[in-house]
Amino acid sequence: MLLIPRLTAVVGLMMFCSMGAIAQATLDKVPPEVSISPDSPAEVPDSLYENLGEVVVTQSRGIRKLSGATNTDFISASELKRAACCNLGESFTTNPSVDVNYTDAATGARQIRLLGLSGSYVQMLTENIPNFRGAAAPYGLGYIPGPWMQSIQVSKGASSVKNGYESITGQINVEMKKPQLEPSLSVNMYYDMMNKLEANVDGNLHFGDKWSVGLLTHAENGFNSHDGNDDGFMDMPRVRQVSLMPRVAYLGTNYVFQAAAKFIDERRLSGQDEHHLKHPADEMPLYKIRIDSRRWEAFTKNAIMFDRDNDGNVALILSGSSHSQDAAYGLKLCDVDQKELYASLMFERKWNGIHALSTGLSYNYDNYRYRYRFSPVANGSLLHSGEHEGVTGGYAQYTLNLDEKIVAMAGIRYDWSSLYGGMVTPRMHLRYNPVTDLSFHASAGKGYRSPHPLAEYSYLLASSRTIEISENLHREAAWNFGVGGSWTAYPAEKKLGVSAEYYYTTFSNQMLLNLDRNPHAAYIYSSKGDSYSHALQVEVTFEPVKEVNLSAAWRFTDVKADYSGDGLSQKPLTSCHKGLFTLGYYPQMGLWQFDVSCAVNGSGRMPTPYKLGDGDMSWRSRYKSFVQLNAQITRNFRHWAIYVGGENLTNYRQPSPIIGAGNPWGADFDATMIYGPLQGAMVYVGFRYNITKYI
C-alpha cells in the first residue's frame, strides 16, 4: 500500500523538474572518435596506471573497447550514471560479461561471476593494486561507493603479469576520482522505497601546479526491515556504513607521488524480525545475524621518469590493509582478522614506438586469524586457527606494436610461496587489426590462487549445514584460453557493431564447494583435474539515430566439475544462458536521459534435493528462467541532475529462498540456495550536484 503514495510523489517530482527552465546539460566533453591517452588528464607513467593501450571512444556513452593487446571493456563514469550504481556491485547492469549474484538470502553477500566462474577467480584491483582478497571478498563489492568511481576496466581471460599470478578468468580494476582532476565539489544523494538513504560528498583542491588533495566520503543506512515474501526473515539486511578516503598527489616534472588512506565501518543486521513473524516463537529466541566489519587501507605510488619521450620510468608501489570482521549467525560465530602487505618495484621503457619492456619485483604477505564456532550451541567452546603466507616474485613482459596492425604481448613471472612453493605464470596476448573496423584477438595464460575457505565461505553459516573443510587443501591452478573478434559497419550511415568471443578455462587443481553429497552438509576440498568452463558471448550494438543507443548480447556458459565422484555435472545455481538488452535515449543534447536494461536469465541446476518429513522435496531439481527489467529517467541541469528509476520492475522474486524459514533452529534450515533476486520491484530517487573550478 505504501508503493502508491511513493510513486505519486516520484511522478510529481519529475513533473516539477520538467517545468524548470531548460539549461545546458552537463555533458561529457568527449566527441566521437577521440583518442585518449591512458595517462590523461595528468602525465602519469604507465607503471602507476596500467598501460591498457590507446583508448578509442566511439560514442559519448556506452562501453568502451580498449585497443591494446588485452581484451578489455572500459566502463566510464557516464556509463555508471545509467543506473543508480550505489556501489561497485551495482555497476555492471549494462555489462553483458559480468554477473553479480547473492550468495545467500540472509547476509547480503555478493560475488562477481566472469566467464561462468565465481569472483574468487577474478583478480580485483583498485588503481591497479590487488585488493578485496580473503576476508573482504564476500562484502567487498559494497566497499566502493558508485560516486567515488572514475572508471572500471574489465579484462577478460589471461591478464597482464604485472599485477601478480592470481588472475584466472580476468581482472577488474577500479579507478577512483583523482585529486589532480579539475578542482570540483560533488554531492550524490539516494533514497529508495525500502527506506534506505545514501549520501556521498567528494571534492578536491589544488595547491600550485603540482600539489593536489582530495576527500571522498560516504554514508548509508537502512532504516527499516522488509519481508516481502512473509517468511519471517528480512529480504535484505539492514546495512549501516560509513567510509572515507583522503588522498594527495604530487605531479612533478620527473617525479610523481600519490598517497591515499581509506576507512570503512559497516554493520549488517539480518535474520528474523519480530514485526514480520506471523507466529512468534515463545520457546526459541529469534534467529539473528549480525556482521560487523572494520577495514583500513593505505597506499603510496612513487615514480621517477628518466625518459619521458619513451615512457621510461621506475616506480614503487606500497600498500597495506587491516580487515576485522565479527559475525554471528544465530548461535554460530566466525570472526576473521586479516592483515595484508603488498610491494611492487617496476621498470618500464619503450623503443622506437615499436618495442616496450616492463620488468619488476613484488612481495605480498597475508596473515589470517580465525575465531569460530560452527555448532549451534550457546556458550559452546570457540576454536582458534591462523595462517600466513609470504609470496616473493618477479616478472618480465614484452610488447610488440607494429603500427597498431599487430599488437603482441608476452609475459612470464616466477613467484615463491612460503606455503606452496614455486609458481611459473606464462601469459600471452595477440591482437590483429587488418583494417580499421575489423579486429581479432587471442590470449592464453595460467593463474594460481591460495584458498582461504573460512574467510570466503563464512556465509555458509547461515544454514544448519555442517561444514567439513579438508585439512589438505592445495593451491588452485588453471589455464585460460580465449579468442574473439569485433567488426564495425556503417549501413545507411548508421553505426553497427558486432563482437564475439570464446573462453575456455581448465583446472589442474580446484577448491570445490560441494552441496550435493549431503543436503545437510557443505564439503570444501581440493579436486585435481576434471573441471572446466566454456564461455561464449555474442554482442551487437546499433545506433539507429544520433541520440539512441541499442545493444543486445547473448552468453552461453558450460561449467562442470565432479561433485559426486561419478563424473562431471553442471555447477549448481549457475544459469547456462543469459540475454541482455539495453536502450539509451538522450534527447535535447542530453538534457534528458532514458535508460532501460532487460536481462533474461536462463534456467539452471539446483543442488541435489531431499525429501522432507511430509514427503515433499526440499526444492526442485532445476529452477526456471526469469526476466529482470531496470529503467531510469535522468533530468540534467547545468550543475546538477535528478534521477528516478526502478529495479526488477518485472517483480520477479525467487520463491521460498530460505528453506525451513519457519524453524531456523531445525535441521532443514538453509539460506544458501540462491539463484535469483530476493526482493521485488523497487523504486528510487536521487540527485547529483557537481561544480568545477569553484575557487
C-alpha positions as CSV (number, residue, x, y, z in Angstrom):
1,M,0.0,0.0,0.0
2,L,2.9,2.3,0.6
3,L,4.0,2.0,-3.0
4,I,1.2,4.1,-4.4
5,P,1.9,7.4,-2.5
6,R,5.6,7.0,-3.1
7,L,5.1,6.6,-6.9
8,T,2.8,9.6,-6.8
9,A,5.5,11.6,-5.1
10,V,8.0,10.5,-7.7
11,V,5.8,11.4,-10.6
12,G,5.1,14.8,-9.1
13,L,8.8,15.4,-8.6
14,M,9.6,14.6,-12.2
15,M,6.8,17.0,-13.4
16,F,8.3,19.7,-11.3
17,C,11.7,19.2,-12.8
18,S,10.3,19.2,-16.4
19,M,8.7,22.6,-15.7
20,G,12.0,24.2,-14.9
21,A,13.9,26.4,-17.3
22,I,15.9,24.5,-19.9
23,A,19.6,24.8,-19.1
24,Q,22.7,23.5,-20.7
25,A,23.1,19.8,-19.8
26,T,26.3,18.7,-18.0
27,L,27.7,16.5,-20.8
28,D,31.0,14.6,-21.2
29,K,33.3,16.7,-23.3
30,V,34.4,13.8,-25.4
31,P,33.4,13.9,-29.0
32,P,33.2,10.7,-31.1
33,E,36.4,9.0,-32.3
34,V,38.7,10.9,-29.8
35,S,41.8,9.0,-28.7
36,I,42.5,9.4,-25.0
37,S,45.9,8.5,-23.5
38,P,45.7,6.2,-20.5
39,D,47.7,8.8,-18.6
40,S,45.3,11.6,-19.0
41,P,44.5,14.0,-17.5
42,A,47.9,14.3,-16.0
43,E,51.1,12.9,-17.3
44,V,51.4,9.8,-15.1
45,P,53.7,6.9,-16.0
46,D,52.2,3.6,-17.1
47,S,53.6,1.9,-14.0
48,L,51.2,3.9,-11.9
49,Y,48.2,3.3,-14.1
50,E,48.2,0.1,-16.1
51,N,49.2,0.6,-19.7
52,L,46.0,-0.6,-21.3
53,G,46.8,0.8,-24.7
54,E,45.2,3.6,-26.6
55,V,41.5,4.1,-25.7
56,V,39.3,4.8,-28.7
57,V,36.0,6.4,-27.6
58,T,33.4,5.6,-30.3
59,Q,30.5,7.2,-28.6
60,S,29.9,9.6,-25.7
61,R,28.2,6.9,-23.7
62,G,28.3,3.1,-23.5
63,I,31.0,0.5,-23.0
64,R,34.4,1.5,-24.5
65,K,36.6,-1.1,-26.0
66,L,40.3,-0.8,-25.5
67,S,42.5,-1.4,-28.5
68,G,45.6,-2.8,-26.7
69,A,46.7,-6.4,-26.7
70,T,44.3,-7.4,-23.9
71,N,40.5,-7.9,-24.3
72,T,39.2,-5.2,-22.0
73,D,35.9,-3.3,-21.6
74,F,36.0,0.2,-20.3
75,I,33.1,1.4,-18.2
76,S,33.2,5.2,-17.9
77,A,31.6,7.5,-15.3
78,S,28.8,8.4,-17.7
79,E,28.0,4.7,-18.2
80,L,27.8,4.2,-14.5
81,K,25.2,7.0,-14.3
82,R,22.8,5.0,-16.5
83,A,21.7,3.3,-13.2
84,A,21.8,4.2,-9.5
85,C,25.1,2.4,-9.1
86,C,25.2,2.8,-5.3
87,N,28.4,0.7,-5.1
88,L,30.7,-1.5,-7.2
89,G,28.4,-4.5,-7.0
90,E,25.6,-2.5,-8.8
91,S,27.9,-1.1,-11.6
92,F,27.5,-3.9,-14.1
93,T,23.8,-3.6,-15.0
94,T,24.6,-2.8,-18.6
95,N,27.7,-5.0,-19.0
96,P,26.9,-8.4,-20.5
97,S,30.2,-10.1,-19.4
98,V,29.8,-9.7,-15.6
99,D,27.1,-11.1,-13.4
100,V,26.7,-10.1,-9.7
101,N,24.8,-12.7,-7.6
102,Y,23.8,-13.0,-4.0
103,T,25.5,-16.0,-2.2
104,D,22.6,-16.4,0.3
105,A,19.3,-15.0,1.4
106,A,20.4,-13.6,4.7
107,T,23.7,-11.8,4.8
108,G,23.6,-9.7,1.6
109,A,27.0,-11.1,0.5
110,R,27.5,-10.9,-3.3
111,Q,30.0,-12.2,-5.7
112,I,31.0,-11.5,-9.3
113,R,30.9,-14.1,-11.9
114,L,33.1,-13.8,-15.0
115,L,33.3,-16.4,-17.8
116,G,30.9,-18.6,-15.7
117,L,33.1,-18.8,-12.7
118,S,32.9,-17.2,-9.3
119,G,34.6,-13.9,-8.4
120,S,37.4,-15.7,-6.4
121,Y,39.0,-16.3,-9.8
122,V,38.8,-12.7,-10.8
123,Q,41.6,-10.5,-9.6
124,M,40.1,-7.4,-8.0
125,L,42.2,-4.2,-8.3
126,T,41.8,-0.7,-7.1
127,E,44.0,1.6,-9.1
128,N,46.0,-1.4,-10.2
129,I,46.7,-2.6,-6.7
130,P,45.4,-6.1,-5.7
131,N,42.5,-5.6,-3.2
132,F,39.5,-7.2,-1.6
133,R,41.1,-10.6,-1.1
134,G,40.2,-13.2,1.5
135,A,38.1,-11.8,4.3
136,A,37.0,-8.8,2.3
137,A,35.8,-10.8,-0.7
138,P,32.2,-11.6,0.5
139,Y,31.2,-7.9,1.0
140,G,34.0,-6.1,-0.9
141,L,31.6,-5.2,-3.7
142,G,29.8,-2.9,-1.3
143,Y,33.0,-1.2,-0.1
144,I,33.4,1.1,-3.1
145,P,30.6,3.7,-3.5
146,G,29.5,4.3,-7.1
147,P,30.0,8.1,-7.0
148,W,33.7,7.5,-6.0
149,M,34.5,5.7,-9.2
150,Q,36.0,7.4,-12.2
151,S,36.0,4.3,-14.4
152,I,36.1,0.5,-14.4
153,Q,38.2,-1.8,-16.6
154,V,37.1,-5.4,-17.1
155,S,39.9,-7.5,-18.7
156,K,38.7,-11.0,-19.7
157,G,40.8,-14.1,-19.8
158,A,44.5,-14.2,-19.0
159,S,45.6,-10.7,-18.0
160,S,48.9,-8.9,-17.6
161,V,51.5,-10.5,-15.3
162,K,52.3,-7.1,-13.8
163,N,49.7,-7.4,-11.0
164,G,50.6,-10.9,-10.0
165,Y,49.7,-14.5,-10.6
166,E,46.1,-14.6,-9.2
167,S,44.1,-13.7,-12.3
168,I,42.5,-16.8,-13.8
169,T,39.3,-15.6,-15.6
170,G,40.2,-11.9,-15.7
171,Q,40.9,-8.7,-13.8
172,I,38.5,-5.9,-12.7
173,N,40.3,-2.6,-12.0
174,V,38.5,0.3,-10.4
175,E,39.9,3.9,-10.8
176,M,38.8,6.3,-8.1
177,K,38.4,10.0,-8.6
178,K,41.8,11.6,-8.6
179,P,42.8,14.8,-6.7
180,Q,44.7,16.1,-9.7
181,L,41.5,16.4,-11.7
182,E,39.9,19.9,-12.1
183,P,39.0,21.3,-8.7
184,S,35.4,20.3,-8.0
185,L,32.8,19.6,-5.4
186,S,30.3,16.7,-6.0
187,V,27.3,15.6,-4.0
188,N,25.1,12.5,-4.6
189,M,22.0,11.6,-2.6
190,Y,19.9,8.4,-3.0
191,Y,16.7,7.2,-1.4
192,D,14.6,4.1,-2.2
193,M,11.2,2.8,-1.3
194,M,12.8,0.3,1.2
195,N,13.7,3.4,3.3
196,K,17.4,3.2,2.5
197,L,19.3,6.5,2.4
198,E,22.8,7.2,1.0
199,A,24.9,10.3,0.9
200,N,28.2,10.9,-0.9
201,V,30.3,14.0,-0.9
202,D,33.7,14.4,-2.6
203,G,35.9,17.3,-3.6
204,N,39.5,18.3,-4.3
205,L,41.8,21.3,-4.1
206,H,45.0,22.3,-5.9
207,F,48.0,24.0,-4.3
208,G,50.1,25.4,-7.1
209,D,50.7,23.5,-10.2
210,K,52.0,20.3,-8.6
211,W,50.2,19.5,-5.3
212,S,46.5,18.5,-5.0
213,V,44.4,16.9,-2.3
214,G,41.0,15.2,-2.3
215,L,38.5,13.7,0.1
216,L,35.8,11.2,-0.7
217,T,33.1,10.4,1.9
218,H,30.1,8.0,2.0
219,A,27.3,7.2,4.5
220,E,24.4,4.9,4.1
221,N,21.7,3.5,6.4
222,G,18.7,1.1,6.0
223,F,16.1,2.4,8.5
224,N,13.6,-0.4,8.2
225,S,13.4,-4.1,7.7
226,H,11.3,-5.6,4.9
227,D,9.8,-9.1,4.4
228,G,8.0,-9.1,1.1
229,N,7.6,-12.9,1.0
230,D,6.2,-13.2,4.5
231,D,8.6,-15.9,5.6
232,G,9.6,-14.0,8.8
233,F,13.1,-13.2,7.6
234,M,14.3,-9.8,6.3
235,D,14.6,-9.9,2.5
236,M,17.8,-7.9,2.7
237,P,20.0,-7.0,5.6
238,R,19.9,-3.5,7.1
239,V,23.3,-2.0,6.4
240,R,24.8,0.9,8.1
241,Q,28.1,2.0,6.6
242,V,30.5,5.0,6.9
243,S,33.6,5.3,4.8
244,L,36.0,8.0,3.8
245,M,39.1,8.3,1.7
246,P,41.6,11.2,1.9
247,R,44.3,11.4,-0.8
248,V,47.1,13.5,-2.0
249,A,49.1,13.8,-5.3
250,Y,52.3,15.5,-6.4
251,L,52.9,15.7,-10.2
252,G,56.4,17.0,-10.8
253,T,58.4,17.2,-13.9
254,N,60.3,14.0,-13.3
255,Y,58.8,12.7,-10.1
256,V,55.2,11.6,-9.4
257,F,53.8,10.8,-6.0
258,Q,50.4,9.7,-4.8
259,A,49.1,8.5,-1.4
260,A,45.7,7.6,0.0
261,A,44.1,6.1,3.0
262,K,40.6,4.5,3.4
263,F,38.5,3.6,6.3
264,I,35.3,1.6,6.3
265,D,33.0,0.8,9.3
266,E,30.0,-1.4,8.5
267,R,27.3,-3.2,10.4
268,R,24.8,-5.7,8.8
269,L,21.7,-6.8,10.7
270,S,19.5,-9.6,9.3
271,G,17.6,-12.7,10.2
272,Q,14.2,-13.0,11.8
273,D,12.2,-9.8,12.6
274,E,9.5,-9.9,15.3
275,H,7.4,-7.3,13.4
276,H,7.1,-9.8,10.4
277,L,6.6,-13.1,12.2
278,K,3.0,-14.4,12.0
279,H,3.5,-16.8,14.9
280,P,6.3,-15.5,17.1
281,A,8.2,-18.3,18.8
282,D,7.8,-18.3,22.6
283,E,10.3,-21.0,23.4
284,M,13.1,-20.3,20.9
285,P,14.9,-16.9,20.5
286,L,14.7,-15.1,17.2
287,Y,17.4,-16.2,14.7
288,K,19.5,-13.1,14.2
289,I,22.5,-12.3,12.0
290,R,25.0,-9.6,12.8
291,I,28.2,-8.8,10.9
292,D,30.5,-6.0,12.0
293,S,33.3,-5.1,9.7
294,R,36.1,-2.5,10.1
295,R,38.7,-2.0,7.4
296,W,41.7,0.2,7.0
297,E,43.7,0.6,3.7
298,A,46.6,2.8,2.7
299,F,48.9,3.0,-0.4
300,T,51.6,5.1,-1.9
301,K,52.7,5.3,-5.5
302,N,56.1,6.8,-6.5
303,A,57.7,7.1,-9.9
304,I,60.8,8.6,-11.3
305,M,60.6,9.4,-15.1
306,F,64.1,9.3,-16.7
307,D,62.9,9.3,-20.4
308,R,59.6,11.0,-21.0
309,D,59.7,10.6,-24.7
310,N,59.8,6.8,-24.4
311,D,57.8,6.5,-21.2
312,G,60.9,5.4,-19.3
313,N,60.3,5.2,-15.6
314,V,61.0,3.4,-12.4
315,A,58.0,3.1,-9.9
316,L,57.5,1.8,-6.4
317,I,54.0,0.9,-5.1
318,L,53.4,0.1,-1.4
319,S,50.1,-0.8,0.1
320,G,48.7,-2.4,3.3
321,S,45.3,-3.2,4.8
322,S,43.8,-4.4,8.0
323,H,40.4,-6.1,8.0
324,S,38.5,-7.2,11.1
325,Q,35.1,-8.9,10.8
326,D,33.0,-10.2,13.7
327,A,30.0,-12.3,12.6
328,A,27.2,-14.1,14.4
329,Y,24.7,-16.4,12.6
330,G,22.2,-17.4,15.3
331,L,24.5,-19.1,17.8
332,K,27.3,-19.8,15.3
333,L,30.3,-17.4,15.2
334,C,33.0,-16.7,12.7
335,D,35.5,-13.8,13.5
336,V,38.3,-13.1,11.0
337,D,41.2,-10.7,11.2
338,Q,43.3,-10.3,8.1
339,K,46.4,-8.1,7.6
340,E,48.0,-7.7,4.2
341,L,51.1,-6.0,2.8
342,Y,52.0,-5.5,-0.8
343,A,55.1,-4.0,-2.5
344,S,55.9,-3.7,-6.2
345,L,59.0,-2.3,-7.9
346,M,58.7,-1.8,-11.7
347,F,60.8,-0.6,-14.6
348,E,59.3,0.3,-18.0
349,R,60.6,1.8,-21.3
350,K,59.7,1.9,-25.0
351,W,61.9,1.9,-28.0
352,N,61.0,3.4,-31.4
353,G,57.3,3.2,-30.6
354,I,57.5,-0.5,-31.5
355,H,59.1,-2.3,-28.6
356,A,58.1,-2.0,-24.9
357,L,59.6,-3.8,-21.9
358,S,58.2,-4.0,-18.4
359,T,60.0,-5.8,-15.6
360,G,59.5,-5.8,-11.8
361,L,59.7,-7.4,-8.4
362,S,56.8,-7.9,-6.0
363,Y,56.1,-9.1,-2.5
364,N,52.8,-10.0,-0.9
365,Y,52.1,-11.0,2.7
366,D,48.8,-12.3,4.2
367,N,48.1,-13.0,7.8
368,Y,44.8,-14.6,8.9
369,R,43.5,-15.1,12.4
370,Y,40.2,-17.0,13.0
371,R,37.9,-17.5,16.0
372,Y,34.8,-19.6,15.2
373,R,32.1,-21.8,16.5
374,F,30.3,-23.9,13.8
375,S,28.0,-25.8,16.2
376,P,24.7,-24.0,17.2
377,V,25.3,-24.4,20.9
378,A,25.0,-21.5,23.3
379,N,28.2,-20.8,25.2
380,G,30.0,-23.5,23.3
381,S,33.7,-23.6,23.1
382,L,35.4,-21.4,20.5
383,L,38.1,-22.7,18.1
384,H,41.1,-20.7,17.1
385,S,43.3,-21.0,14.0
386,G,45.6,-19.0,11.8
387,E,47.6,-19.0,8.6
388,H,50.1,-16.7,7.0
389,E,51.7,-16.7,3.6
390,G,54.5,-14.6,2.0
391,V,55.0,-14.6,-1.8
392,T,58.0,-13.1,-3.5
393,G,58.1,-12.8,-7.3
394,G,59.5,-11.2,-10.4
395,Y,58.2,-10.8,-13.9
396,A,59.2,-9.6,-17.4
397,Q,56.7,-8.5,-20.1
398,Y,57.5,-7.6,-23.7
399,T,55.1,-5.8,-26.1
400,L,55.5,-5.5,-29.9
401,N,53.3,-2.9,-31.6
402,L,53.5,-2.8,-35.4
403,D,51.6,0.4,-36.2
404,E,48.5,-0.9,-34.4
405,K,48.1,-3.6,-37.1
406,I,49.7,-6.3,-34.9
407,V,50.0,-5.9,-31.2
408,A,51.6,-8.8,-29.3
409,M,52.3,-9.0,-25.6
410,A,54.1,-11.9,-23.9
411,G,54.9,-12.1,-20.2
412,I,56.2,-14.5,-17.6
413,R,56.7,-14.4,-13.9
414,Y,58.0,-16.6,-11.2
415,D,56.8,-16.5,-7.6
416,W,57.8,-18.4,-4.5
417,S,55.1,-19.0,-1.8
418,S,56.1,-19.8,1.8
419,L,53.2,-22.3,1.8
420,Y,53.1,-23.8,-1.7
421,G,56.5,-23.3,-3.2
422,G,57.3,-22.1,-6.7
423,M,54.8,-20.9,-9.4
424,V,55.6,-20.2,-13.1
425,T,53.0,-17.9,-14.7
426,P,53.2,-17.5,-18.5
427,R,50.7,-15.3,-20.4
428,M,50.4,-14.2,-24.0
429,H,48.1,-11.8,-25.9
430,L,47.8,-11.1,-29.6
431,R,45.6,-8.6,-31.5
432,Y,45.4,-8.3,-35.2
433,N,43.7,-5.3,-36.9
434,P,43.7,-6.0,-40.7
435,V,41.6,-2.8,-41.3
436,T,40.3,0.0,-39.1
437,D,36.9,-1.6,-38.4
438,L,38.0,-5.2,-38.0
439,S,39.9,-6.7,-35.1
440,F,40.8,-10.2,-33.8
441,H,42.3,-11.1,-30.5
442,A,43.6,-14.3,-28.8
443,S,45.1,-15.0,-25.4
444,A,46.5,-17.8,-23.3
445,G,47.8,-17.9,-19.8
446,K,48.0,-19.6,-16.4
447,G,46.9,-18.4,-13.0
448,Y,47.1,-19.5,-9.3
449,R,45.1,-18.9,-6.2
450,S,45.6,-19.6,-2.5
451,P,42.4,-21.0,-0.8
452,H,41.0,-19.4,2.3
453,P,37.7,-21.2,2.9
454,L,37.0,-19.9,6.4
455,A,37.2,-16.3,5.1
456,E,35.5,-16.8,1.8
457,Y,32.7,-19.2,2.7
458,S,31.6,-17.8,6.1
459,Y,28.1,-17.1,4.6
460,L,27.5,-20.9,4.8
461,L,26.9,-20.5,8.5
462,A,23.5,-19.0,7.6
463,S,22.2,-22.6,7.4
464,S,22.0,-25.7,9.5
465,R,24.6,-27.5,7.3
466,T,27.6,-28.8,9.0
467,I,30.8,-27.5,7.3
468,E,33.5,-30.0,6.5
469,I,36.8,-28.5,5.4
470,S,39.6,-30.7,4.1
471,E,42.8,-30.5,6.0
472,N,44.8,-30.9,2.8
473,L,43.7,-28.0,0.6
474,H,46.1,-27.4,-2.3
475,R,46.8,-24.2,-4.2
476,E,44.4,-23.7,-7.1
477,A,45.8,-23.6,-10.6
478,A,44.1,-23.2,-14.0
479,W,44.8,-22.4,-17.7
480,N,42.7,-19.9,-19.6
481,F,42.5,-19.7,-23.4
482,G,40.4,-17.1,-25.4
483,V,39.7,-15.9,-29.0
484,G,37.4,-13.3,-30.3
485,G,36.8,-10.6,-32.9
486,S,34.9,-7.4,-33.5
487,W,33.6,-5.7,-36.6
488,T,32.1,-2.2,-37.1
489,A,30.0,-1.3,-40.2
490,Y,28.0,1.8,-41.2
491,P,24.9,0.7,-43.1
492,A,23.0,3.8,-44.3
493,E,25.4,5.8,-42.2
494,K,24.1,4.1,-39.0
495,K,26.8,2.6,-36.8
496,L,26.6,-1.2,-36.3
497,G,29.0,-3.2,-34.2
498,V,29.3,-6.9,-33.8
499,S,31.6,-8.8,-31.5
500,A,32.0,-12.4,-30.5
501,E,34.4,-14.1,-28.0
502,Y,35.0,-17.6,-26.6
503,Y,37.0,-18.6,-23.5
504,Y,37.9,-22.0,-22.1
505,T,39.2,-22.4,-18.5
506,T,40.5,-25.8,-17.3
507,F,41.7,-26.5,-13.8
508,S,44.6,-28.7,-12.8
509,N,43.6,-28.2,-9.2
510,Q,40.4,-26.5,-7.9
511,M,38.9,-25.9,-4.4
512,L,35.3,-27.2,-4.7
513,L,32.3,-26.3,-2.6
514,N,30.1,-29.5,-2.7
515,L,26.5,-29.1,-1.7
516,D,25.4,-32.3,-3.5
517,R,27.0,-35.0,-1.5
518,N,24.8,-34.4,1.6
519,P,22.0,-31.9,1.8
520,H,22.7,-31.2,5.4
521,A,26.5,-30.6,5.0
522,A,28.8,-28.5,2.9
523,Y,32.1,-30.1,1.9
524,I,35.1,-28.0,0.9
525,Y,38.0,-29.9,-0.6
526,S,40.6,-29.9,-3.4
527,S,39.8,-31.6,-6.7
528,K,42.6,-32.3,-9.2
529,G,41.6,-32.0,-12.8
530,D,38.2,-32.7,-14.5
531,S,36.7,-29.3,-14.0
532,Y,36.3,-26.6,-16.7
533,S,34.3,-23.7,-18.0
534,H,33.3,-22.8,-21.6
535,A,32.0,-19.2,-22.1
536,L,30.7,-18.0,-25.5
537,Q,29.4,-14.4,-25.9
538,V,28.0,-12.5,-28.9
539,E,27.1,-8.8,-28.7
540,V,25.5,-6.4,-31.2
541,T,25.4,-2.6,-30.8
542,F,23.4,-0.3,-33.0
543,E,22.9,3.5,-33.2
544,P,19.8,4.0,-35.4
545,V,19.8,7.7,-34.8
546,K,22.3,10.0,-33.1
547,E,20.5,10.1,-29.8
548,V,19.7,6.4,-29.4
549,N,22.0,3.5,-28.5
550,L,20.8,-0.1,-28.6
551,S,22.6,-3.2,-27.6
552,A,21.8,-6.9,-27.4
553,A,24.0,-9.7,-26.0
554,W,23.7,-13.4,-25.5
555,R,26.0,-15.5,-23.4
556,F,26.3,-19.3,-23.0
557,T,28.3,-20.9,-20.2
558,D,29.0,-24.5,-19.6
559,V,30.7,-25.0,-16.1
560,K,31.2,-28.5,-14.9
561,A,33.1,-30.3,-12.1
562,D,33.0,-33.8,-10.5
563,Y,30.8,-33.3,-7.4
564,S,29.6,-36.8,-6.9
565,G,32.6,-38.9,-7.9
566,D,30.6,-40.5,-10.7
567,G,31.6,-37.9,-13.4
568,L,31.2,-34.3,-14.4
569,S,28.0,-32.5,-13.6
570,Q,26.8,-28.9,-14.1
571,K,27.7,-26.4,-11.5
572,P,24.7,-25.7,-9.3
573,L,23.0,-22.3,-9.0
574,T,24.5,-21.2,-12.3
575,S,22.5,-20.2,-15.4
576,C,23.7,-21.6,-18.7
577,H,22.2,-18.8,-20.8
578,K,21.8,-15.1,-20.4
579,G,20.5,-12.4,-22.7
580,L,20.9,-8.6,-22.0
581,F,19.2,-5.9,-23.9
582,T,19.8,-2.2,-23.3
583,L,18.3,1.0,-24.7
584,G,19.7,4.5,-24.2
585,Y,17.9,7.6,-25.4
586,Y,19.4,11.1,-24.8
587,P,17.3,13.8,-26.5
588,Q,17.9,17.6,-26.4
589,M,21.7,17.2,-26.3
590,G,21.5,15.0,-23.2
591,L,19.2,17.3,-21.3
592,W,17.1,14.2,-20.7
593,Q,18.3,10.6,-20.3
594,F,16.2,7.5,-20.7
595,D,17.9,4.2,-19.9
596,V,16.4,0.7,-19.9
597,S,18.0,-2.7,-19.5
598,C,16.4,-6.1,-19.6
599,A,18.2,-9.3,-18.5
600,V,16.8,-12.7,-19.4
601,N,18.4,-15.3,-17.1
602,G,18.3,-18.9,-18.2
603,S,17.4,-21.9,-16.1
604,G,20.0,-23.9,-14.1
605,R,20.6,-26.9,-11.8
606,M,19.9,-26.8,-8.1
607,P,22.0,-28.9,-5.6
608,T,20.6,-32.4,-5.0
609,P,17.3,-32.1,-3.1
610,Y,16.0,-34.4,-0.5
611,K,12.6,-35.5,0.9
612,L,11.1,-33.6,3.8
613,G,9.1,-35.2,6.6
614,D,5.8,-34.7,4.8
615,G,7.2,-36.5,1.7
616,D,7.6,-33.3,-0.4
617,M,11.0,-32.5,-1.9
618,S,13.0,-29.8,-0.2
619,W,13.3,-27.9,-3.5
620,R,13.1,-28.5,-7.2
621,S,16.0,-30.1,-9.1
622,R,16.1,-27.1,-11.5
623,Y,15.0,-23.5,-11.4
624,K,13.2,-21.8,-14.3
625,S,14.3,-18.8,-16.4
626,F,13.3,-15.3,-15.3
627,V,13.4,-11.8,-16.5
628,Q,14.5,-8.6,-14.8
629,L,13.8,-5.1,-16.1
630,N,15.5,-1.9,-14.9
631,A,14.8,1.6,-16.0
632,Q,15.9,5.2,-15.1
633,I,15.0,8.7,-16.2
634,T,17.5,11.5,-15.6
635,R,17.0,15.2,-16.0
636,N,20.2,17.2,-16.3
637,F,20.8,20.8,-15.4
638,R,23.9,22.9,-15.6
639,H,25.4,21.8,-12.3
640,W,23.0,19.2,-11.1
641,A,20.8,16.4,-12.1
642,I,17.8,14.5,-10.7
643,Y,17.1,10.8,-11.5
644,V,14.2,8.4,-10.8
645,G,14.4,4.7,-11.5
646,G,13.2,1.3,-10.8
647,E,14.9,-2.1,-10.3
648,N,13.4,-5.5,-11.0
649,L,10.3,-3.9,-12.4
650,T,9.1,-7.3,-13.6
651,N,8.7,-8.0,-9.8
652,Y,10.3,-11.5,-10.0
653,R,11.4,-12.9,-6.7
654,Q,12.9,-16.4,-6.1
655,P,10.1,-18.4,-4.4
656,S,10.9,-19.7,-0.9
657,P,14.6,-18.5,-0.9
658,I,15.1,-19.7,2.7
659,I,14.5,-23.4,3.2
660,G,12.9,-24.2,6.6
661,A,12.4,-20.5,7.4
662,G,9.7,-21.4,9.9
663,N,12.2,-23.2,12.1
664,P,15.7,-21.7,11.7
665,W,17.0,-23.8,14.6
666,G,15.9,-27.1,12.9
667,A,17.9,-29.4,10.7
668,D,16.3,-28.3,7.5
669,F,17.2,-24.5,7.7
670,D,19.2,-23.3,4.7
671,A,19.5,-19.8,3.3
672,T,22.2,-20.6,0.7
673,M,20.0,-22.0,-2.1
674,I,20.0,-18.7,-4.1
675,Y,19.9,-18.2,-7.8
676,G,17.6,-15.1,-8.3
677,P,16.6,-11.8,-6.8
678,L,15.4,-11.7,-3.2
679,Q,13.2,-8.6,-3.4
680,G,10.5,-7.4,-5.8
681,A,10.1,-4.2,-7.7
682,M,11.9,-1.3,-6.1
683,V,11.7,2.5,-7.0
684,Y,14.3,5.0,-6.1
685,V,15.1,8.7,-6.5
686,G,18.3,10.7,-6.2
687,F,20.1,13.8,-7.3
688,R,23.7,14.7,-8.3
689,Y,25.4,18.0,-7.9
690,N,28.7,18.9,-9.4
691,I,30.6,22.2,-9.7
692,T,34.1,22.6,-11.0
693,K,36.6,25.4,-10.6
694,Y,34.7,26.7,-7.6
695,I,37.8,28.5,-6.3
